[in-house]
């Protein structure tokens, strides 16, 4: 039995999210939540919200015990990229790529 939560089109680069996901993969849910609360990274805010959603899904949809949950899987994929143009000197233009992420978190109950 697994509980899953998915965040789509998060306005943060997948590279930045991957660093934080590596910190919490395989950890107990409460320990992972503490890591997210005290890590000064931009991705932590969105991941904390996603973790709460996955825990709520586990409790309400699958009747799992929240104290026995752990982060079984968490991964990030690239979402659609917003393309913007920045004007530069001598009539040139630089491209700015505003990247988005699709983040998936799966929680399972310890045996």
C-alpha positions in Angstrom: 0.0 0.0 0.0 1.4 3.4 -0.9 0.2 7.0 -0.8 1.3 9.4 -3.5 1.2 13.1 -4.0 2.1 14.9 -7.2 3.0 18.6 -7.7 2.9 19.7 -11.3 4.3 22.9 -12.9 6.2 24.1 -9.8 8.0 27.2 -10.8 11.5 26.0 -9.7 14.2 24.3 -11.7 14.4 20.5 -11.4 18.1 20.7 -10.5 17.3 22.8 -7.4 14.6 20.4 -6.3 16.8 17.3 -6.8 19.3 18.5 -4.2 16.6 18.6 -1.5 14.9 15.3 -2.6 18.3 13.5 -2.1 18.3 14.6 1.5 14.9 13.1 2.4 14.8 9.9 0.3 14.3 6.8 2.4 13.8 8.8 5.7 10.9 8.5 8.1 8.1 11.0 7.3 8.5 13.0 10.5 12.3 13.1 10.2 11.9 14.2 6.5 9.5 16.9 7.5 12.0 18.2 10.1 14.7 18.3 7.4 12.5 20.2 5.1 11.6 22.7 7.8 15.2 23.5 8.7 16.9 23.4 5.3 17.4 26.9 3.7 16.6 26.0 0.1 13.9 27.5 -2.1 12.4 24.0 -3.0 11.7 23.2 0.7 8.6 25.2 0.9 6.9 23.4 -2.0 8.2 20.0 -0.9 6.9 20.5 2.7 3.5 21.2 1.3 3.7 18.2 -0.9 4.8 16.0 2.0 1.8 17.1 4.1 -0.5 16.3 1.2 1.0 12.8 0.8 0.6 12.2 4.6 -3.0 13.4 4.5 -3.6 11.0 1.5 -2.1 8.1 3.4 -4.2 8.8 6.5 -7.6 9.7 4.9 -7.6 7.6 1.7 -5.7 4.4 2.8 -6.1 4.4 6.6 -2.4 4.2 7.1 -0.7 5.0 10.4 1.1 8.4 10.0 3.8 7.5 12.6 4.9 4.5 10.5 5.3 6.3 7.2 8.6 6.7 5.3 9.5 8.3 2.0 9.7 5.3 -0.3 10.1 7.2 -3.6 10.6 10.9 -4.5 11.6 12.2 -7.9 11.4 15.2 -10.1 10.9 15.6 -13.8 11.1 18.6 -16.1 7.9 20.5 -16.8 7.2 22.9 -19.6 9.8 25.7 -19.9 8.6 29.3 -20.1 10.7 31.2 -22.7 11.4 34.9 -22.2 13.6 37.4 -24.0 15.9 40.0 -22.3 17.0 42.9 -24.5 20.8 43.5 -24.5 23.1 46.0 -26.0 23.4 46.7 -29.8 19.9 45.3 -30.5 20.7 41.8 -29.3 18.4 39.6 -27.3 19.3 36.9 -24.7 17.0 34.0 -24.0 15.8 33.4 -20.5 14.5 29.9 -19.7 12.1 29.8 -16.8 12.1 26.1 -15.9 9.3 24.2 -14.2 9.2 20.9 -12.4 6.8 17.9 -11.9 7.5 16.5 -8.4 6.2 13.1 -7.2 6.4 11.8 -3.6 5.4 8.3 -2.6 5.0 7.3 1.1 4.8 3.7 2.3 4.1 2.2 5.7 6.9 0.3 7.5 6.3 -3.4 7.8 
